[in-house]
Amino acid sequence: MHINLKAHKINGRQAASIALLDSIIWLWFHQINYTSIFSESVLAPNIAVLPSLALSTALAVGIMHARWDVIPKSLRLATALGTPLVLLGCVLLSQVGNQSDTLATALSLALGVACSLAALLRLETLAKCDDFATLAVALSGSLMLFYILDLGLLLVPREVYDALVIAAPLTLAVGSSHPAPPAARSGPLPKRMRRAVPVLVPFVMGACTGFVVALGMAAMAVSPLELFTRPSPLFLLSQLLFICLTIVTVFGLDLRKATYFAGTSLCWSLGMATGNVANETLLTSAQHLIANEAASFICLSVIVMFFAFSGIWINSLEKTTVTNTESSFERIAQDAGLTKREIEVVQLLLEGRSLRIIQETLFISEGTARTHTKRIYAKLGVHSKQELIDFFKGKLSAEQTAK
């Protein structure tokens, strides 16, 4: 994906297909995880909530530890085919008079893991967009289709509604043979990059947005009259911006997609869990109303800040990428046996500085600067400034190719 804010031709066909796939999974995710006709009548309430959260957390941690770039095709297909079977089991179980607690718990745990994988696969699908502009169009289209599909669900007979909710995860299998472009990076992130603001902000935003959505008691419409109030459009927009930031960060910094998506999704889940706990145990009825209004205001603030500072965000990604290049240069120099002072001299030489400028910049004598230069040439096996430039250029190019 090309990360820039300049206007250029948008891949309309790609944006439309991705928007359709995303809206289906997005609506399905809301039908399962929030208060809806399906979840209220089919899914057992508060069954294995903590074990399900623990399994989802373990899944995310496992993916981050394995440093996956993409979810394996076999796991994508297993999720797409297995989730409808789990939902079908939930429907059949809800129609049985004497339910088995063991079976209900097992189905709840399986559904929790399936939802976690579906969230990651949704992000991977969006990550197939060619550039930032196409991604923005796809997300906008997904929001409009979300409401259209939701209205359709409310108008069809209940049997058709249940069948569509059960079958929706099958769309996760679409495009399984054409994953998003692989990340060039092979090794772990440098410590400096791990603490960079562009890397950390999506984690924080994910936790905060998940908390706010749960605090606002997100629920799905049960009649066409509630279509634009349940859930609040502000909640949906804040989710889209969180997703947009996550995907832009992944491509802007060349991160491993599945690994980073797992981390941000985990933060979202923990934020949701915290918000649900606050709703159920800490807030009174009157406080719920205040919390709902506060959640809407926070979501609106996030949306305004995103559009106000989107240019700054893109620039910060570029600066962090430059910092990563500088880290690679220092690592190559250290591997070649250069001292800290010699690295400083090399940096100035590569900038085209003369010995006199190096002397003045580092507060050393011209003779000392010349001695450092001779030692650097000897350690690197070069004999001129041009050969020095070619040495580092070749090393950096080879390192990037190897990644």
Helices and strands as residue ranges (DSSP letters): H 12-33, H 37-41, H 49-66, H 73-94, H 101-126, H 132-155, H 158-167, G 168-173, H 191-194, H 197-215, G 224-226, H 233-252, H 257-277, I 278-282, H 285-335, H 340-350, H 355-362, H 366-380, H 385-402
